[in-house]
Amino acid sequence: MPIIKDQQITENNWTFVADDAPLAGGNITVTLKRWLEEKAALKNHAGKVGIRIAPLDSTANLTQEDWSHISLVELEFPAFTDGRLFSAAQLLRSRDGYRGEIRAVGNFISDQVFY
């Protein structure tokens, strides 16, 4: 499925892998819960690995070493009226020092994309 990145439509080369699904090849994202439970195996994954963060997830316990293995953070918006993940994005940059790509997934409206 195409995505909008850098104000252009481009192909998405990432696959989200649910907690109960086997790990796929290529670039994958997993839930924060799965990262915390399986990070030893995920650090050895052949492709890039990202995490998907839900509104109630906290990244406060992730270390700089964790962040060095995470190439993408997906913020999962359950409803366009739920703005908690905009604060999470700010914390990723300011508190966690994350400099990689951050994506919004789920239910948001186009006017919110640049936040």
C-alpha positions as CSV (number, residue, x, y, z in Angstrom):
1,M,0.0,0.0,0.0
2,P,1.4,3.4,-0.9
3,I,2.2,6.0,1.7
4,I,2.8,9.8,1.8
5,K,6.4,10.5,2.7
6,D,8.3,13.8,2.2
7,Q,5.1,15.1,0.6
8,Q,5.2,12.4,-2.2
9,I,3.4,9.2,-2.7
10,T,5.8,6.3,-2.4
11,E,5.7,2.6,-1.8
12,N,5.7,1.3,1.8
13,N,8.5,-1.3,2.1
14,W,7.6,-2.2,5.7
15,T,5.3,-5.0,7.0
16,F,3.6,-4.9,10.4
17,V,3.8,-8.3,12.1
18,A,1.1,-9.0,14.7
19,D,2.1,-10.4,18.1
20,D,0.6,-13.8,17.2
21,A,2.2,-14.1,13.7
22,P,5.5,-15.5,12.8
23,L,8.3,-13.0,11.9
24,A,8.4,-12.2,8.3
25,G,11.4,-11.4,6.2
26,G,12.3,-7.9,5.0
27,N,11.6,-4.7,6.9
28,I,9.1,-5.3,9.7
29,T,7.4,-3.5,12.5
30,V,6.3,-5.1,15.7
31,T,4.4,-3.9,18.8
32,L,6.4,-2.4,21.6
33,K,5.3,-5.4,23.7
34,R,6.8,-7.8,21.2
35,W,10.0,-5.8,20.9
36,L,10.4,-6.0,24.7
37,E,9.7,-9.7,24.8
38,E,11.8,-10.8,21.7
39,K,14.4,-8.0,21.3
40,A,17.3,-10.5,21.3
41,A,15.9,-12.2,18.2
42,L,14.7,-9.0,16.6
43,K,18.2,-7.4,16.9
44,N,19.4,-10.3,14.6
45,H,16.6,-9.9,12.1
46,A,17.9,-9.8,8.5
47,G,15.9,-6.7,7.6
48,K,15.3,-3.4,9.4
49,V,13.1,-3.5,12.5
50,G,10.6,-0.9,13.7
51,I,8.1,-0.7,16.6
52,R,4.5,0.3,16.7
53,I,3.4,2.3,19.6
54,A,-0.2,2.5,20.9
55,P,-1.5,5.4,23.0
56,L,-1.0,3.6,26.4
57,D,2.5,2.4,25.6
58,S,5.5,4.0,27.2
59,T,9.0,4.1,25.7
60,A,10.6,5.4,28.9
61,N,12.3,2.0,29.6
62,L,13.9,1.7,26.2
63,T,17.6,2.2,26.3
64,Q,19.9,4.0,23.8
65,E,21.0,0.5,22.7
66,D,17.3,-0.4,21.9
67,W,16.9,2.8,19.9
68,S,20.1,2.0,17.9
69,H,18.3,-1.1,16.5
70,I,14.9,0.6,15.8
71,S,14.7,2.1,12.3
72,L,11.1,3.2,12.3
73,V,8.5,4.1,14.9
74,E,4.8,3.8,13.9
75,L,2.3,5.7,16.1
76,E,-1.0,3.9,16.0
77,F,-3.9,6.3,16.2
78,P,-7.1,4.5,17.3
79,A,-9.3,7.5,16.4
80,F,-8.6,10.9,14.8
81,T,-9.9,12.5,18.0
82,D,-7.2,10.9,20.1
83,G,-4.1,13.1,20.1
84,R,-2.0,11.5,22.8
85,L,0.5,10.2,20.3
86,F,1.4,13.7,19.2
87,S,2.8,14.1,22.7
88,A,4.5,10.7,22.3
89,A,6.2,11.8,19.1
90,Q,7.5,14.9,20.9
91,L,8.9,12.7,23.7
92,L,10.5,10.4,21.2
93,R,12.6,13.3,19.9
94,S,13.2,15.2,23.2
95,R,13.4,12.6,25.9
96,D,14.4,9.5,24.0
97,G,16.7,11.2,21.5
98,Y,15.2,9.2,18.6
99,R,16.2,10.6,15.3
100,G,14.8,8.0,12.9
101,E,11.5,8.0,10.9
102,I,8.2,8.4,12.7
103,R,5.0,7.5,11.0
104,A,1.3,7.9,11.8
105,V,-0.8,4.8,11.2
106,G,-4.5,4.2,11.9
107,N,-7.2,6.8,12.1
108,F,-6.0,10.4,11.6
109,I,-7.0,13.1,9.2
110,S,-4.8,14.7,6.6
111,D,-4.7,18.1,8.5
112,Q,-2.9,16.3,11.4
113,V,-0.1,14.8,9.4
114,F,2.4,17.6,9.9
115,Y,2.0,17.6,13.7
